[in-house]
Amino acid sequence: MMKKVLSLLLTACLFAALSLPAEAAGSVKVTAVKTGVKADSVFNCQGYGSLVAAGETDKDGAVVSRPQAALLDKEGRLVFPYRETYNQFYYEDGVVSLTSNSSYTIAADLLVVQDGLGETDLNLYYYDINGNKLFSFIDTESTEGETAVGTSYLGGPMENGLALVMECSYAFSNGSSEGDNSTEQWSAYVVDKTGQPVLELPADFSTVIASGAGGIDTKKSLDPFGEGLAAFFANTYEGEDFTSQPMGYMNAKGETVLDLSGRGYTNTGAFQDGLAWVIDGNGKVGFIDKSGQEVIACTYSSGYPFCDGIAAVEKNGKWGCIDKENHVVVPFVYDDAYGSMSEDLVPMGKNGKYGLVDRQNNIVLPMEYDDVSTFEGGVAYAIKDGYVYIVTKQAPRPTVGGFDDVFEGEYYAEPVKWAVENKITAGETDTTFAPGKTCTRGQIVAFLWRANGEPEPASAANPFTDVKAGDYYYKAMLWAKEKGITSGTDDTHFSPNAACSRAQAVTFLWRANGEPAGTGSTFGDVKDGEYYTEAVKWATGEGITAGDTSTTFAPNKNCTRGQIVTFLYRDKA
């Protein structure tokens, strides 16, 4: 017996190489802690790990035990213990919903629920997070002559305190779904957290399935709510053949708010993050908004719903991530994905193993796990060698100056803060300072000029052909040339975009201070008579630099942006 039920998107919101990057500096850091809990698969339910342990069969394939499900908290405790026979397990809006006495397979984009032992009953249970039953829908069955009659149920997760429930009244001749006069009458309605119906859907949302009679019946069915809207479908049954055509979306009052009839889509999903996935007649995946506009064309072979503005999609056999403007965020280099990006991390896989990838395509959880959930509620769950691991983010390091890449405790942290407050620099971007990036000659004279109060140059005569009026360093260069701080790389070139060496940096500072006599020591790699020798002596004597190491100054090494603001801070602050 096959029954039309709710979409598989209830659980995981799923349709269903190149060298991988190492973790980069500044990327999200996570830790994975092994628990003593075993499971075969896991997904994240609003910060709880929903664990599934597979059922067992005997040597002939007969079912001897049902799949089990449990709910794990962030400390690794089974807050909702394993219970036999439950294999659909959802946690939404504070309510756990379970369907028992059934196994399921996927066919034709439907979740087809069948009883593994040939039984006809299907029960529906709703629990709170502590395992207390809130309400249930229990099947009934009796025999009238040679015909088995009864009622069974299916339901979806809660959203905003509401859930969709489908009720099946059936009559099977000879007690079997294979009889000539088998019928199933499906009705749909919305229930609240007490299990009480708050809306019975119109009659055309009921479905009659007549097996063996050769009849055709077209009715409507519903998916669960997503952001207050539920997709509905026109279902056609002709004998044992079934087709389903997306028709649109309705609200919790049963009103059609988005009509998709005639659009040619073969399937649609629930709205999430303002968009819903759709599948066109070629089997390609795209996304529509709540007005029905196809904001991302149907060009992908598979995908997950949007979350936090990012969706994982498949193209040409590889997985990556896109944003809502269809820009690539994570490149298409992965073999598989287990969900869209959530809390800046997305589960990705390669060679049959899975890990977590951030928005910059850094692998922050190594791809060595058999299963990894999405990150939600500050936690993700992973499985390796049968054991569950709890994955959490490390506490982020405090930043300074408004920059994401300048952390408290670094030698340049206070200098960067001082430089920003004194308008010596505004950073490379609004959120990054790039302290490890090489400082250019144009940047250093601009920093030095601003640190000295942005004095007006006495003359507008510009000897350098590679410096133009309007360049951010134009006045700074004229001032530095007048003061003898720099004479350029030759008579006609300043080379503003060339890297500034450590020797040049301390020399510029020394000259800006009037070339005072140096009292500090020099280093083994600073020879007498070099243009920077006295500058290095002065800088070490004034505590502006202690060298690259205790014995070397590294005069030809590029000066970083973090180093130059530190030199300026020690000189001026």
N, C-alpha and C positions, 0 to 999 in steps of 0.2 A: 504494500500500500504506500502510495506517495502522496504527500500533502503539501499544498502551497503554503509557505510560511514566510515569516519576516526575513528581510535580507540579512546576509552575513555581516553586513556593516554594523550590526548591533555591537559586535565585540571589538574588532580591531580597526574598523573603518577602512577595510581593505578591498580593493578590486582583486578580485583575483582571477692584459690590463696593464694599466700603466703602473709604475712604481708608486707605492703609497707614501704620503708625506709623513715625516717624523713630527713629533710634537714640537711646536714652535714656542719661542719665548712669548709670554703674554697670553697664551691660549688658556682656555678653561682647564683647571686641574680637577681630577676626580680620583677617588679611592674606591676599591672594590674589596669588600670584606666577606669572607666565606662564612656561611651559616651551616648548621647541622641539618637543615631541611632539604629533602630531596624532591625533585619534580622533573617532568619531562619537557614542559614548556611553560612560559610565563608571559603575561602582559600586564601593563600598568593600568590600574583602575583608580585614577585620581589620587595617586600617591600610595596605593596599596598594591602589593604584588598578587595578582590572580594566578594561582598555580594550578596546573593540570597534570595529573598522573594518569597515564594511559591505562585503559582496561586490558585484560588478558584474554586470550583465546587458547583453546586446546590445540592439539596437533592436527585436528580436522578443521580448524577455523571456527569452531563453535564458541560463542561468547561464554566465558566462565566468570568474568567480573567486569563491572562497568567502569568507565573513566571516573576519576574522582577530581574534586576541585576544592581549593582552600584559598584563604585570604591571608597574606603575610603583611605585617606592619614594618615600619622602617627600622625597628630594632630586631627584626627576625623572628618575632613571635607570631604564632598562628592564631590570629584574632578570630578567624572564622575557620574552624578545623575542617580537615578533609571529611567529606561525606560521600558515601558511595552512591552511585547511579546519577550524580549530577555532572553534566558535561557542558551545559551552556551556563556561563557564569558572568554576570554583569554587575558593575557597581556604579551607579549614577545617582546624584542627588540624594545621597545618604541612604540609598536602598539597594540591597543585594537581591537580584532576581535569578532564580534557578529553574531550569526545566529538567524533569527527571524521567527515568525509564525510557530513554531514547538515545540513539546514536545518530550522527548526522554526516551526510556527504554533500558535496557541492556538484551541481549539474545545471547547466544552462543559466548561470548567474543567479541561481536560487539556492537557498539553504533548504535542502530536502531532508526532512526529519523522518527517520524510519526507526521502528523498534527492532532492536537486534534479535529479539526472540520471537518476532512475528506477532507481538501483542498489538492491540489497537489503542491502548490507553495512552494519554499524554497529560501530565499534570504540570501545573504552573505554580511556583512559590515565590513569595517576596519576603525578604528578611531585612532586618537592620544590621548595622555593622558588627554588632555583638552576637549575631547568630540567632536573634529572637525572631520568630515568625510573625510577620505583620498581617499577612492574609495569603490566601491560596485559592486556586481554582482546581478542584479535584474531579477527575473523570468519573463518569457514571456509565454503567453498562448493564443491559438486561437482554433477554432473549424473547422474541415474539415469534413463536413457531420456529421456523428454520432461519430466522433473520436476527442478527445481532444489531441492537440499536444502542446508542449512547451519545455522550458528549465528551469532548476533550478540548484542551486549551493551549494557546501559545501567546506569549507576550513579550514586549520590549522593555528596555530600561526606562527609568523615570527621567523626565526632563521638566523642570519647573513644577514638580509635584504631580505630573501627569504621565500616564503610560498607555500605550495602545495594547489592547487585548483582542485576540481573535478566538472565537468560539466555534467549534466544529460539532455539528449534530450529524450523526452518520447512521446509515442502515446498510448492513452487509448481508447479502443472502448467504445462507449456509454458514453464517458466522465468519465469512472470509471476504476480504477485499477483492478476491478474484471472481466473485459471482457475477451473474449477468445483470443483476438489478441493484448494484451497489450505488449508493448516492452519498454525497457529503454536502452539507449546507453550512457555509462559513458566514459568520456575522462578525462585525468589528465594532468596538466601542472604546471610549476613553474612560479610564478609571483614575481616581485620586489615590493618595497614600493609604487610605483605609480600605481600598479595594472597591469602593462604591462607584458605579458608573456615573459620570457627569455629562457624558454625551454619547448617545447612540447614533452611529453614523447612518446616513440615508440607506434605503433599501438597495440602491445600486452598488453599495460597497459590500453586499453579501454575494457569495459565490456558491453556485450549485455545480457540483462535479458529478456527472452521470457516467459511470463506467459500463462499457459493454453495450450501451444503448445506441451508440452512434450519433448522439445528439451534439449540437453546438450551443454553447452558452457563453456569453461574454458579459462579464461583470467587472467590478473594480476591486482593487486591494490596496493596502497601505503599507508604507515603511514607517519606522518610528519617527518621532519628531526630532528635528534638528533646528535649533534656534527658532522654535515656535512654528515651524513648517514641517509638514509630512508629505513626502512624495506619494502620488497615487498612480495606479496603473490600470489599464484595460486588459483583462486576461481572457483569452479565448481558449476554450476547451473543446476539442473535437475528438471524441473517443478518448484515447489515451494520449493524444497529442496536445501540447500546451504551448501557447505563446503569450508573451507579456509585452505590452506597449506602454511606455511612459506617457502620461497624460498631463501632469502638472503637479502643483503643490497646493495643499489646503492648510488652513490655520486650525487652531484648537476648537473653533466653533463649527468646523465642517464646511467653511466657505472656501471656494476656489479663489486663490489670490494670484496664481501664476499658471497660465495655460500654455502647455507645451505641445498640444496636439498638432500634428502636421509638421513638426520640426524634424522628424526622421531619426530621433534618438532611439536607441535600443535599450538603454538603461540610464538611470539617474540615481544619485546618492543624496544623503542628507546634507543640509547646509551646515557648514562649519567654517568659522572665521569669515563669514560673509559670502562664501562661495560654495557651490556644489559641483561635484564632478558629473560629467555626462559622457556617454559613449555613443558615437555616431554609427551609421550603417556599415562603415568599414572597420569597426571594432577599435577605433582610435578614441583616446581619452582627451577631453578638454574640460573647461570650467565655465560656469555661468554665474552671474550675480542674481540678486533677488528680483531684479526687473526682467530677468530672462535673457539679458544680453550675454553673448558668448565672449567673455573677456579674454579667454585664452583658447585659441582654436584647437580643435580635436586633431592633434598631431602626435600624441604620445601613445605608446603601446600599452602602458599600464601606469598606475599612480595611486597615491594616497590623498586624502583630503588635506586642505590647507590647515596649518596650525601655526600661530605666531607669525603669520605672513609668509610662511614657507611651505612648499609642498614637495615631497619626494616623487619623482616621476621616472619612467623608463623610456629610453630612446635608443634604437639600434642595439638592443640587447644589453645596455648598460644603464645603471641608475645614477641619478644626481638629484639636485634640488633647484627649484626655481622660486622666484618671488612673484608677487601679484602682477608685476609688469612683464612677466615671462622672461626676466633676466636670469641667467645662470648664476646661482649662488655657490653651489657645490658642483664641481665638474662631473661629467658622466664617465666615471672610471670604476664604478663598483658593480659587482655581480648581482647584488640583491639589496633590498632595503626592508626594514621591518616597521616602518611608520614614518610620518613626517617629522620635521624638526619641532621640538618642544623644549622650551627653556634653553635655547641656543645649542641643543645637541640633537643628532639624528642617528638612529641605529642603521649601520651599513654593514655589508658583508662582502667577503672575497674568499674564494676557494672553500666555501662551505663553513667559514667561521665569521663571527660577528663582533663588532665593537661599536664605539660611539665616535662621531665626527662632529666638529664644531663648524660655525659659519665660515671660518677661514680655511676649511678643509684640513685642519689638523686632526689627526687620530688621537683622541684623548683617552680612550679606553682601547687597549690593544685588541686586534681582531683574532682572538684566541678562544672565544666563547661559542657554545653551541646554540645559544638563544640570548637575545638582549631585548629588553623592552624599551619603550620610549621613556624619556625623562619627564616626569610629571610630579608635582607636589614635592619638589626638591630631591627626588630619588628615582633611580632606575633599578631594574632587577635583571640579573644575568644568570645563565646556567652553564656550568662546565663540569664535565665528568659526573653528571647527575645531581650535583649540589647547587643550591641557590646562592648567589652572591648579591649583596646589597651594595649598590653603587651610589655614592653621594659626592657632591662637589666639595672641594676644600674651601675653607673660608677665604674669600678674596683678600689680597693684600690692599690696605688702604692706599689711595692715590693722592697726589697733591697737584696743585696748580690747575685743576680741572682737566688733567690729561690722563687718559687710560693707561699710558705706558710709562708714567713716572710714579714710582712707588716709594712710600715712606721707608727710610732707612738707607736708601741709596745715597752715595756721596754727592750726587748732583740734585737731590730732592729739594733741599732748602735753596740752593742757587737758582733752580728753575722757578720756584715760587717767587723769589726775589725779583728775578728777571721779568716775570709776568706782571707783578705788582708795579714795577717801575717802567713798564711799557718798553722794555728792551727787546722783547720778543713776544709774539702772540702764539707761538708754536708753529709746527708745520701745517697742521689742520686745527679745526676747532677742538678736537678731542685727542690729538696726538702731538707730542713734542719731538719724537724720534731721537732720543738721547744718544743712541749708538750710531746714528748716521753721520757720515763725514760732513764736517763744516766746510763750506766753500769760502773763497776769498771775499766774495760779495757779502756773504752773511757776516763774516767776522768784522769787516769794517763798519757795517751797519750796526751791529751790536755795540761796538766800541764807540761809535758816534752817538748813539742814543744814550749810552751809559755816561757820556760826558755832557749831556744836556742838549743834544742836537744843535750845536753851534752853526750859524750861517757861514758858509765859506766866503772868503773875502773876494774871490774872483770866480767868474763863471767859465774861465778858460779850461777846456777839457783836452788834454793831450792824448787821450786814449780813444782809439777807433772802435773798441768793443764795449764802450760804455755810452749809453744814450740817455738824453734827458727824459725823465719819466721812469727810469729804472729805480726800483726801491732803494738801491744803494748809490744813486747818482750823487746826491749832496754829500753823503758819507765819504765817497771816493775823493771828491774835490777837497773836502776838509782834510782827509788823511794825507793827500798829496801835498797840500800846503804846509802841513805840520811836519812833513818829513817822516811820517809814519810808514809810508810805502812809496816806492818810486815806480811800481809796476813790474811786470815780468820782463819788459823791455821798454824802449822809449815810447812806443805807440800802443802797447797792450797792457791792460790790467789783469786779464784772465779772470773775470768775476766768478765763472762757474767752475774753475779749477779747484781741486782740493787744497785746503790750507793745512800745511804741515805743523807739527808741534813747535818746530823751530820758528816758523813764521809767526805763529800765534803769540809766543812769549816775546818775540822781537817787536811786534806791533804794540803790545802792552808796554814794554820797556820804553820805546820811543814816545808813546803817548804820555808817559810819566816824566819825560825830559831826559832820558838816558842816564839815570842816576848810577853811581858806582855800585857794583855788586859786592855783597859781603858773604854770599853763600858759597857752597862747594860746587864743583862741577862733577861730571860723571866720566866714566871711562870712554864713552862714545862721543864726548864733547871735547874737541881739540882746541888748543889755543889758536887764536887768530881767525876763527870762523865768525861770520857776521852775527851769529846768535850767541857767541860764547859769553859776553858780558851780560846779555839778556838773561841767560840761564842762571848765571851767578846771582843776579838781582832777584829773579823769580824764586829761587830756592831760599835766598836770605830773607825774603818777605813772606815766606810760607805760602806762596801762590801755587807752587807745585813741588812735589817731593820726588818727581821723576816717574818713569814708567815702571821701573823696579828700583831696588835700593842701590843698584850700581849702574843703571843705564837710564838715559833720558829719552832715547829713541827720537832724535831730532827729525828724522825723515818720515816718521810714521804720521799718517793722517790724524789730524785733530778732530775729535768727535764734537757734536753739538753739546753733549753733556759736559765734556771737558772745558770747552771755551766759556760756557756760562759760569762754570765753577771758577775758572781763572779770573773772570771779571768780578764775580761775587767776592772772592778773597782780596781782590785789589780795591774794590770800591765800597763794599758794604761795611 
